[in-house]
Amino acid sequence: MQDTSKQYDAVIEKCRNLFVDKMSDYGSAWRILRLPSLTDQIFIKAQRIRGLQQNVERKVDEGEESEFMGIINYCTMALIQLEKGVVEKPDLSVAVATKLYDEKIALTKELMMNKNHDYGEAWRDMRVSSLTDLILQKLLRVKQIENNAGKTLVSEGIDANYQDMINYSVFALIHLNEKI
């Protein structure tokens, strides 16, 4: 599992750098997005990944990697929104947003390490396409919970689903990087 931790950190470092760069370019404009809007953004990225995996022809020269990175960053933004709430105008500096990003990722990595211990790194034998399908399934669950105004009877909350999507995306990126 030591390799997993290092590989996880390497993937997150790339995603975090992209997040910081975009914060520098755009500020925290994403803070106005309601959770269903963030969920829809993640859904679009996951659908695009699935399309890339199924279609022979590509009309846009971007691969799966950038889309998985987008899922990680949008899910992290959603976790921040869950905690901080939606605002009417951007309100976070790069430093504050990055601190919140790091906090959410640390909790998500801890969850991954605990699950990885219990599941015996089963994800290593999974295909990237299966991880994509699991992300889409989690998205459909989140959309249903959102449609139910956040109410669940026995299911984990939205935050756990976002965390799982981050972790599945990290696993997919580790697999894709190992193919190189």
C-alpha positions as CSV (number, residue, x, y, z in Angstrom):
1,M,0.0,0.0,0.0
2,Q,3.0,2.3,0.3
3,D,3.1,2.5,-3.5
4,T,-0.6,3.4,-3.6
5,S,0.0,6.2,-1.2
6,K,2.9,7.6,-3.2
7,Q,1.0,7.2,-6.5
8,Y,-2.1,8.8,-5.0
9,D,-0.1,11.8,-3.9
10,A,1.5,12.2,-7.3
11,V,-1.9,12.2,-9.0
12,I,-3.3,14.7,-6.5
13,E,-0.2,17.0,-6.9
14,K,-1.0,17.3,-10.6
15,C,-4.7,18.0,-9.9
16,R,-3.9,20.4,-7.1
17,N,-1.5,22.4,-9.3
18,L,-4.2,22.6,-12.0
19,F,-6.7,23.8,-9.3
20,V,-4.3,26.5,-8.1
21,D,-3.5,27.6,-11.6
22,K,-7.2,27.9,-12.5
23,M,-7.8,29.7,-9.2
24,S,-5.1,32.2,-10.2
25,D,-6.8,32.7,-13.6
26,Y,-10.4,32.7,-12.6
27,G,-10.6,33.3,-8.9
28,S,-13.2,31.3,-7.0
29,A,-16.0,31.9,-9.6
30,W,-17.0,28.2,-9.0
31,R,-18.3,29.3,-5.5
32,I,-21.5,30.5,-7.1
33,L,-22.3,27.0,-8.4
34,R,-25.0,25.0,-6.6
35,L,-24.3,21.3,-6.0
36,P,-26.5,20.1,-8.8
37,S,-24.5,22.3,-11.2
38,L,-21.2,20.8,-10.0
39,T,-22.8,17.3,-10.2
40,D,-23.8,18.0,-13.8
41,Q,-20.2,19.2,-14.6
42,I,-18.8,16.0,-13.2
43,F,-21.4,14.0,-15.1
44,I,-20.4,15.6,-18.4
45,K,-16.8,14.7,-17.8
46,A,-17.6,11.1,-16.9
47,Q,-19.9,10.8,-20.0
48,R,-17.0,12.1,-22.1
49,I,-14.6,9.6,-20.7
50,R,-17.1,6.8,-21.4
51,G,-17.5,8.1,-24.9
52,L,-13.7,8.2,-25.4
53,Q,-13.5,4.6,-24.2
54,Q,-16.3,3.4,-26.6
55,N,-15.7,5.5,-29.7
56,V,-13.0,4.8,-32.2
57,E,-13.0,8.4,-33.6
58,R,-12.0,11.4,-31.5
59,K,-12.9,14.9,-32.7
60,V,-11.3,16.8,-29.8
61,D,-7.7,16.1,-29.0
62,E,-8.0,15.6,-25.3
63,G,-7.8,12.2,-23.6
64,E,-9.2,10.6,-20.5
65,E,-6.5,12.0,-18.1
66,S,-7.6,15.6,-18.2
67,E,-11.3,14.5,-17.7
68,F,-10.4,12.4,-14.7
69,M,-8.4,15.3,-13.3
70,G,-11.5,17.5,-13.8
71,I,-13.7,15.0,-11.9
72,I,-11.2,15.1,-9.0
73,N,-11.2,18.9,-8.9
74,Y,-15.0,19.3,-9.3
75,C,-15.7,16.8,-6.6
76,T,-13.3,18.6,-4.3
77,M,-15.1,21.9,-5.1
78,A,-18.4,20.1,-4.3
79,L,-17.1,19.0,-1.0
80,I,-16.0,22.5,-0.2
81,Q,-19.5,23.8,-1.3
82,L,-21.1,21.2,1.0
83,E,-19.2,22.7,3.9
84,K,-19.2,26.4,3.1
85,G,-22.4,26.8,1.2
86,V,-23.1,28.6,-2.1
87,V,-22.3,32.3,-2.4
88,E,-23.5,35.1,-4.7
89,K,-20.0,36.2,-5.7
90,P,-16.5,34.7,-5.5
91,D,-15.2,35.0,-1.9
92,L,-12.1,32.8,-1.5
93,S,-8.5,33.7,-2.1
94,V,-6.2,31.2,-3.8
95,A,-4.6,30.5,-0.4
96,V,-7.9,29.8,1.4
97,A,-9.3,27.8,-1.4
98,T,-6.1,25.7,-1.6
99,K,-6.2,25.1,2.2
100,L,-9.8,23.9,1.9
101,Y,-8.8,21.7,-1.1
102,D,-6.0,20.1,0.9
103,E,-8.3,19.4,3.8
104,K,-10.9,17.7,1.6
105,I,-8.2,15.7,-0.2
106,A,-6.6,14.6,3.1
107,L,-10.0,13.3,4.4
108,T,-10.6,11.6,1.0
109,K,-7.2,9.9,1.0
110,E,-7.7,8.7,4.6
111,L,-11.0,7.1,3.5
112,M,-9.2,5.5,0.5
113,M,-6.4,4.1,2.7
114,N,-9.0,2.6,5.1
115,K,-11.0,1.1,2.3
116,N,-7.9,0.0,0.4
117,H,-6.8,-1.9,3.5
118,D,-10.1,-3.6,3.9
119,Y,-10.6,-4.4,0.2
120,G,-7.0,-5.5,-0.4
121,E,-6.3,-3.2,-3.2
122,A,-8.9,-4.8,-5.4
123,W,-9.0,-1.7,-7.6
124,R,-5.6,-2.8,-9.1
125,D,-7.4,-5.6,-10.9
126,M,-10.1,-3.4,-12.2
127,R,-10.3,-1.9,-15.7
128,V,-10.4,1.9,-16.2
129,S,-13.7,1.4,-18.0
130,S,-15.1,-0.2,-14.8
131,L,-13.9,2.7,-12.7
132,T,-15.7,5.0,-15.2
133,D,-18.9,3.1,-14.8
134,L,-18.7,3.2,-11.0
135,I,-18.2,7.0,-11.2
136,L,-21.3,7.3,-13.4
137,Q,-23.2,5.1,-11.0
138,K,-22.2,7.3,-8.1
139,L,-23.3,10.4,-10.1
140,L,-26.7,8.9,-10.7
141,R,-27.0,8.2,-7.0
142,V,-26.0,11.8,-6.2
143,K,-28.5,13.2,-8.7
144,Q,-31.2,11.1,-7.0
145,I,-30.2,12.3,-3.6
146,E,-30.3,15.9,-4.9
147,N,-33.7,15.3,-6.4
148,N,-34.8,14.0,-2.9
149,A,-33.6,17.3,-1.4
150,G,-30.7,15.5,0.3
151,K,-32.9,13.0,2.1
152,T,-31.8,9.3,2.3
153,L,-33.2,6.4,4.3
154,V,-30.2,4.1,4.5
155,S,-27.7,5.4,2.1
156,E,-24.4,7.3,2.6
157,G,-24.6,11.0,2.0
158,I,-23.5,13.0,-1.0
159,D,-20.1,13.7,0.5
160,A,-19.2,10.0,0.6
161,N,-20.2,9.7,-3.1
162,Y,-18.0,12.6,-4.1
163,Q,-15.1,11.1,-2.1
164,D,-15.6,7.8,-3.8
165,M,-15.6,9.5,-7.2
166,I,-12.3,11.2,-6.4
167,N,-10.8,7.9,-5.3
168,Y,-12.0,6.1,-8.4
169,S,-10.6,8.9,-10.6
170,V,-7.2,8.7,-8.8
171,F,-7.2,4.9,-9.4
172,A,-8.0,5.4,-13.1
173,L,-5.2,7.9,-13.4
174,I,-2.7,5.6,-11.7
175,H,-3.7,2.8,-14.2
176,L,-3.4,5.2,-17.1
177,N,0.0,6.4,-15.9
178,E,1.2,2.8,-15.5
179,K,0.4,2.1,-19.2
180,I,2.8,4.8,-20.3
